């Protein structure tokens, strides 16, 4: 295929060259009606690119095939059988994949308990029964690794009627599962493997990056091009191969969830990213990996800061690591990752991708160079010097791996949509959660609807708030109260 082409971008250029004008949405009319201040901040060209996809960029029948051709080029670029663009982010894309594989199945879906909240949202929407794969916890570092092939095989033995399996790889920390071995285990049973590869859009384009899910044998994977690529926020792509995924059903599930007003601006960026990667991706990521290697070494040389690498790999740890994700353990400084995050933002105008009680994460991109890398290094060095005068962080009561593994007693959908009540947090232990409560980022729920709460997890979350933990989805932002499944009248009496 001719990867010099970018069908959506070309169609958009043609739209303006032909001086098309629509008496249809969007109502700003290519920016004519936008407020002057808004135009000044967002740029006039962003409004000019915001045109109707069907009945604007293309005709109502999509006869120009601009989007279809762009998707075919994307699939060819990465070695998938088919690719589909989404402008609703991977959160909805992964939910559509879950519904296509396991919607209506009594056997449920195998998935790791450290899944992103978007996956839990898919359980709530669909009513799918989660069949949790036990995580691999590093109790010393309070870190969860992707599931091993052995644990996936064990989950299949326990739940042989599950419709398929879903694995998150890479994790938000850059750690990766052994997808090839996991795919083989699933395929021996004739079951599909879904991979939430939101952090892996770049993986097909350089051999020194972790293995791309399609190369590992996954049946469908979902990537967020905005995370590690050059797409706009919400730009997502489904990649599909093999015959274990009903593509018509997947398309129908996606249609149920996705917007009927997709953004041409997002489509165009996805199209342009594919062309850029085919033409220059290897060169760009060679430079990025070289830069990341040097940055990791220089940060690791700072006193009491450890750039995690070896500890993340090996037996009962992760299979591989995306080294563009620079995960720094700052616990030896006597301060917290939350304190580092806030200082870097306030004093150096630098934002990090994730912070917790002992770590911060800096994500490097193919777009970074020594100008931006030096800014990161100077900022982290400045924080390290300033940290000597920090007050000790408020203590967080960290649960053991066993305490974190809450008992699942009700379908997430039933717990979320059924009768609920708010109870005081100090009275919530033993009750069934009716909401998810998620430290964000990285966005892995500590509490999933349908799980029985315990004191250890409640204390962990409540002690985390004054330390800097962010819980954006809790019904009570202060976590003085927690939403739980209401007791029946019969039980109450």
C-alpha positions in Angstrom: 0.0 0.0 0.0 1.1 3.6 -0.6 2.0 4.9 2.8 2.8 8.3 1.4 -0.9 8.9 1.4 -3.0 10.2 4.3 -6.6 9.9 3.0 -8.3 11.9 5.8 -5.8 14.7 5.7 -6.0 14.8 1.9 -9.7 14.9 2.0 -9.7 17.7 4.5 -7.3 19.7 2.4 -9.6 19.1 -0.6 -12.6 20.3 1.4 -11.0 23.7 1.9 -9.5 23.9 -1.6 -13.0 23.4 -3.0 -14.4 26.0 -0.6 -17.2 23.7 0.7 -19.7 25.2 3.1 -22.2 23.3 5.1 -25.6 24.4 6.4 -25.3 21.7 9.0 -23.3 21.1 12.2 -20.9 22.2 13.5 -22.6 25.5 14.2 -19.4 27.5 14.5 -19.1 27.3 10.7 -15.3 26.7 10.5 -14.7 29.2 13.2 -16.8 32.1 11.7 -19.0 32.1 14.8 -16.3 31.3 17.4 -15.5 34.0 20.0 -12.4 35.9 19.2 -10.7 35.0 22.5 -11.5 31.3 21.9 -10.1 31.5 18.3 -7.0 33.2 19.6 -6.3 30.5 22.2 -7.3 27.4 20.1 -6.2 28.7 16.7 -8.4 29.4 13.7 -7.1 26.2 12.0 -8.5 23.9 14.7 -12.0 25.2 13.8 -11.4 24.9 10.1 -10.5 21.2 10.6 -13.6 20.6 12.7 -16.0 19.6 9.9 -18.8 17.0 9.7 -17.4 13.6 8.9 -20.4 12.4 6.8 -22.3 15.0 4.9 -19.2 17.2 5.0 -15.8 15.7 4.6 -17.4 12.8 2.8 -20.9 12.3 1.4 -23.6 10.7 3.5 -22.8 7.2 2.1 -19.1 7.6 2.8 -18.6 7.1 -0.9 -15.2 8.7 -0.9 -13.9 6.0 1.5 -11.5 8.4 3.1 -11.9 6.9 6.6 -12.0 3.3 5.3 -8.8 3.9 3.3 -7.1 5.4 6.3 -8.0 2.5 8.5 -6.8 0.0 5.9 -3.4 1.8 5.7 -3.2 1.7 9.5 -3.8 -2.0 9.6 -1.2 -2.6 6.9 1.3 -0.4 8.7 1.2 -2.5 11.9 0.4 -6.0 10.5 -3.2 -6.3 11.6 -5.9 -7.7 9.5 -8.1 -4.7 10.1 -8.1 -1.4 12.1 -10.9 0.9 13.1 -10.5 4.5 14.3 -12.4 5.8 17.4 -12.7 9.4 18.6 -14.0 8.4 22.0 -10.7 7.2 23.6 -9.6 3.7 24.5 -12.0 3.7 27.5 -15.0 3.1 25.2 -13.0 1.1 22.7 -12.0 -1.5 25.3 -15.6 -1.7 26.5 -16.8 -2.4 23.0 -14.2 -5.2 22.7 -15.3 -6.7 26.0 -19.0 -6.6 25.0 -18.2 -8.2 21.6 -16.4 -11.1 23.2 -18.3 -11.7 26.5 -21.5 -9.7 26.3 -24.3 -12.1 27.1 -21.9 -14.9 28.1 -22.7 -16.7 31.4 -19.0 -17.7 31.6 -17.7 -14.1 32.1 -14.4 -12.8 31.1 -10.9 -13.4 32.5 -9.2 -10.2 33.5 -6.6 -9.0 36.0 -7.8 -7.3 39.1 -5.4 -4.4 38.5 -7.3 -3.4 35.4 -8.0 0.3 34.5 -11.2 1.9 35.7 -12.4 1.9 32.0 -12.5 -1.9 32.1 -14.5 -1.8 35.3 -16.8 0.6 33.6 -17.2 -2.0 30.8 -18.2 -4.6 33.4 -20.9 -2.2 34.8 -22.3 -1.3 31.4 -22.4 -4.8 30.1 -23.2 -7.0 33.1 -20.2 -9.2 32.3 -19.1 -11.4 35.2 -15.5 -10.7 36.0 -13.3 -13.7 36.5 -10.4 -12.1 38.3 -6.8 -13.3 37.6 -4.8 -13.0 40.8 -2.2 -10.2 40.5 1.4 -10.6 41.1 2.2 -8.2 44.0 5.6 -6.9 45.0 4.8 -6.3 48.6 8.1 -4.6 49.3 7.6 -1.9 46.7 3.8 -2.0 46.8 3.6 -2.6 43.1 1.5 -4.9 40.9 2.9 -6.7 37.9 1.0 -8.0 34.9 -0.2 -11.6 35.2 2.1 -14.4 34.3 1.1 -17.1 31.7 0.9 -19.5 34.6 -1.6 -17.4 36.4 -3.7 -17.0 33.2 -3.6 -20.8 32.7 -4.7 -21.3 36.3 -7.6 -18.9 35.8 -8.7 -20.9 32.7 -8.6 -24.1 34.8 -10.9 -22.4 37.4 -13.2 -20.8 34.8 -13.1 -22.9 31.6 -16.4 -21.4 30.4 -15.1 -17.9 30.3 -15.7 -16.3 26.8 -12.1 -14.9 26.6 -9.4 -13.1 28.4 -8.3 -9.5 28.7 -4.8 -8.4 29.6 -3.5 -4.9 30.2 0.0 -4.5 28.7 1.9 -2.3 28.9 0.8 -1.2 32.4 0.8 2.5 33.2 4.3 1.9 34.7 5.6 0.5 31.3 5.7 -3.1 32.5 4.6 -5.7 30.0 3.1 -9.2 30.1 4.3 -12.2 28.2 1.6 -11.8 25.6 2.8 -14.5 23.2 2.6 -17.2 25.9 -0.8 -15.9 27.1 -2.2 -15.8 23.6 -1.1 -19.4 23.0 -2.8 -20.5 26.3 -6.0 -18.8 25.2 -5.9 -20.2 21.6 -5.4 -23.7 22.9 -8.9 -23.4 24.3 -10.2 -21.7 21.2 -10.8 -18.5 23.1 -9.8 -14.9 22.1 -7.3 -12.6 23.8 -8.1 -8.9 24.1 -5.2 -6.6 25.0 -5.7 -3.2 26.4 -2.6 -1.7 24.9 -3.5 1.9 25.5 0.1 2.7 26.4 1.5 0.8 23.4 0.6 2.7 20.2 4.3 3.1 19.4 5.3 -0.6 19.9 5.0 -1.7 16.3 7.5 0.8 15.0 10.8 -0.3 16.6 12.2 -3.7 17.4 13.8 -2.6 20.7 10.4 -1.7 22.2 8.3 -4.5 23.9 6.5 -6.9 21.6 3.4 -5.5 19.9 0.2 -7.3 20.8 -0.6 -8.3 17.2 2.9 -9.8 16.8 2.4 -11.7 20.0 -0.8 -13.3 18.6 -3.6 -11.2 20.3 -6.9 -11.3 18.6 -7.9 -7.7 19.3 -6.0 -4.9 20.9 -6.9 -1.3 21.6 -4.3 1.5 21.5 -4.5 5.2 22.6 -2.5 7.1 20.0 -2.6 10.2 22.2 -0.6 8.5 25.0 2.7 7.5 23.3 2.0 8.8 19.7 1.1 12.0 18.0 -2.7 11.8 18.2 -5.1 14.2 19.9 -6.6 13.2 23.2 -9.4 10.6 22.6 -7.8 9.2 19.5 -8.0 5.4 19.7 -7.6 2.5 17.3 -8.9 -1.1 17.4 -6.6 -3.7 15.7 -8.0 -7.1 14.8 -6.7 -10.4 13.4 -7.7 -14.0 13.2 -11.1 -15.6 13.2 -11.9 -15.6 17.0 -13.4 -12.1 16.9 -16.8 -11.5 15.3 -16.0 -8.3 13.5 -19.6 -7.4 12.7 -20.5 -7.9 16.4 -17.5 -5.7 17.4 -18.6 -3.0 15.0 -22.1 -3.2 16.3 -20.9 -2.9 19.9 -18.7 0.0 19.0 -21.7 1.7 17.3 -23.7 1.4 20.5 -21.1 3.2 22.6 -19.4 5.6 20.2 -20.5 9.1 19.3 -22.5 9.8 16.2 -20.5 13.0 15.8 -16.9 11.8 15.4 -14.2 14.4 15.3 -12.5 14.8 11.9 -9.6 16.6 13.7 -9.0 13.4 15.7 -9.3 11.1 12.6 -6.9 13.3 10.7 -4.3 13.1 13.4 -4.5 9.3 13.6 -4.1 9.2 9.8 -1.1 11.5 9.9 0.5 9.5 12.8 0.5 6.3 10.8 2.2 8.0 7.8 4.8 9.6 10.1 5.6 6.3 11.7 5.9 4.3 8.5 8.2 6.9 7.0 10.2 7.9 10.1 9.2 5.8 13.1 12.3 3.7 13.4 14.6 6.7 13.3 12.5 8.6 15.7 12.3 5.9 18.3 15.9 5.0 18.0 16.7 8.5 19.0 14.0 8.4 21.8 15.4 5.2 23.2 18.9 6.5 23.2 17.7 9.6 25.0 15.8 7.6 27.5 18.8 5.5 28.3 20.9 8.5 29.1 18.1 10.2 31.1 17.5 7.1 33.2 21.2 6.9 34.0 21.5 10.5 35.0 18.4 10.5 37.2 19.5 7.2 38.8 22.8 8.9 39.8 21.0 11.5 41.9 21.2 10.7 45.6 18.4 8.5 47.0 16.5 8.3 43.7 16.2 4.9 42.1 15.1 4.5 38.5 13.3 1.2 38.6 14.4 -1.4 36.0 15.8 -4.7 37.2 13.3 -4.9 40.1 10.5 -4.7 37.5 11.8 -7.7 35.5 12.4 -11.4 36.1 10.8 -14.2 37.9 7.3 -13.3 39.3 7.8 -9.8 37.9 7.1 -8.4 34.5 8.1 -10.0 31.2 9.4 -6.8 29.6 9.6 -3.0 30.1 9.0 0.1 28.0 12.1 2.1 29.0 10.5 5.3 27.7 8.6 5.2 31.0 11.0 6.5 33.6 9.7 5.3 37.0 11.5 6.8 39.9 11.4 5.5 43.5 11.9 8.5 45.8 11.2 6.8 49.1 14.8 6.9 50.2 14.7 10.7 50.3 12.2 10.5 53.2 9.6 12.3 51.0 6.7 11.1 48.9 5.9 11.0 45.2 3.0 13.2 45.9 5.3 15.9 47.4 7.6 15.6 44.4 4.7 15.9 42.0 3.4 19.1 43.6 6.8 20.7 44.0 7.7 20.1 40.3 4.5 21.6 39.1 4.6 24.6 41.4 8.3 25.5 41.2 9.4 24.2 37.8 6.2 24.1 35.8 6.8 20.5 35.0 4.0 17.9 35.2 4.7 14.1 35.7 2.5 11.4 34.4 1.9 9.6 37.7 2.7 9.9 41.4 2.0 7.7 44.4 3.3 7.4 48.0 6.8 6.6 46.9 7.2 7.1 43.1 6.9 9.5 40.3 6.7 8.6 36.6 8.1 10.7 33.7 7.0 9.5 30.3 9.4 10.3 27.5 8.1 10.6 23.9 9.6 10.4 20.5 8.9 14.2 20.4 11.4 14.8 23.3 15.0 15.9 22.7 17.8 17.2 24.8 16.0 20.5 25.3 13.1 18.9 27.1 15.2 16.1 28.7 17.5 18.8 30.3 14.4 20.5 31.6 13.3 17.3 33.3 16.7 16.6 34.7 17.1 20.2 36.0 13.6 20.0 37.6 14.3 16.6 39.3 17.7 17.8 40.5 16.1 21.0 41.9 13.4 19.0 43.6 16.0 16.7 45.1 17.9 19.6 46.6 14.7 21.2 47.9 13.4 17.9 49.4 16.0 18.1 52.2 13.8 20.8 53.8 10.4 19.1 53.3 8.3 18.0 56.2 7.8 14.3 56.5 4.8 13.2 54.4 1.6 12.2 56.2 1.7 8.4 56.8 -0.3 6.2 54.5 -1.6 2.9 55.9 -0.6 0.5 53.2 -2.6 -2.8 53.1 -1.0 -6.1 52.4 -1.5 -7.8 49.1 -4.0 -10.1 50.7 -6.0 -7.2 52.2 -6.1 -5.4 48.8 -7.7 -8.4 47.2 -11.3 -7.7 48.2 -13.9 -10.4 48.0 -16.1 -10.1 44.9 -19.7 -11.1 46.0 -22.0 -9.4 43.5 -21.9 -8.4 39.8 -20.5 -4.9 39.3 -23.5 -3.9 37.3 -26.0 -5.1 39.9 -24.1 -3.4 42.7 -23.8 -0.1 40.8 -27.4 0.1 39.5 -29.2 -1.5 42.3 -30.5 0.3 45.5 -27.7 2.0 47.3 -27.1 4.1 50.4 -24.3 6.3 51.8 -22.8 5.1 55.0 -20.1 6.5 57.2 -16.7 5.3 56.1 -15.9 3.9 59.6 -19.0 1.8 59.3 -18.5 0.6 55.8 -16.3 -2.5 56.4 -18.3 -5.6 55.6 -20.7 -3.8 53.3 -20.8 -4.3 49.5 -19.4 -1.4 47.5 -21.8 0.3 45.0 -19.1 2.6 43.5 -15.6 2.3 42.3 -12.9 4.3 44.2 -9.8 4.9 42.1 -6.5 6.5 42.9 -5.8 8.4 39.7 -3.4 8.2 38.0 -2.8 5.4 37.2 -6.5 4.7 37.4 -6.7 1.2 38.9 -9.7 1.0 41.2 -8.9 0.0 44.8 -12.6 -0.7 45.1 -14.9 -2.2 42.5 -18.7 -2.3 42.8 -19.8 -5.6 44.1 -16.7 -6.1 46.3 -17.0 -6.4 50.1 -15.1 -3.6 51.8 -12.6 -4.1 54.5 -11.0 -1.8 57.0 -7.5 -2.1 55.5 -8.6 -0.7 52.0 -10.8 2.0 53.6 -7.9 3.1 55.8 -5.5 3.1 52.9 -7.7 5.4 50.8 -8.7 7.7 53.7 -5.1 8.1 54.8 -4.0 8.7 51.2 -6.2 11.8 50.7 -4.3 14.1 53.1 -1.0 12.8 51.6 -1.9 13.8 48.1 -3.8 10.9 46.6 -6.5 11.9 44.1 -9.8 9.9 44.1 -11.8 11.6 41.4 -14.7 9.1 41.2 -15.6 8.7 44.9 -19.2 9.9 45.6 -17.9 11.7 48.6 -14.7 13.5 47.7 -13.6 13.6 51.3 -14.4 9.9 51.7 -16.2 10.5 55.0 -19.0 8.4 53.5 -19.0 5.5 50.9 -21.8 4.4 48.6 -22.8 0.8 49.4 -25.5 -1.6 48.3 -28.6 -1.0 50.4 -29.7 -3.6 52.8 -33.0 -5.1 51.9 -36.1 -4.3 54.0 -36.2 -7.9 55.1 -32.6 -7.8 56.3 -33.1 -4.4 57.9 -36.0 -5.6 60.0 
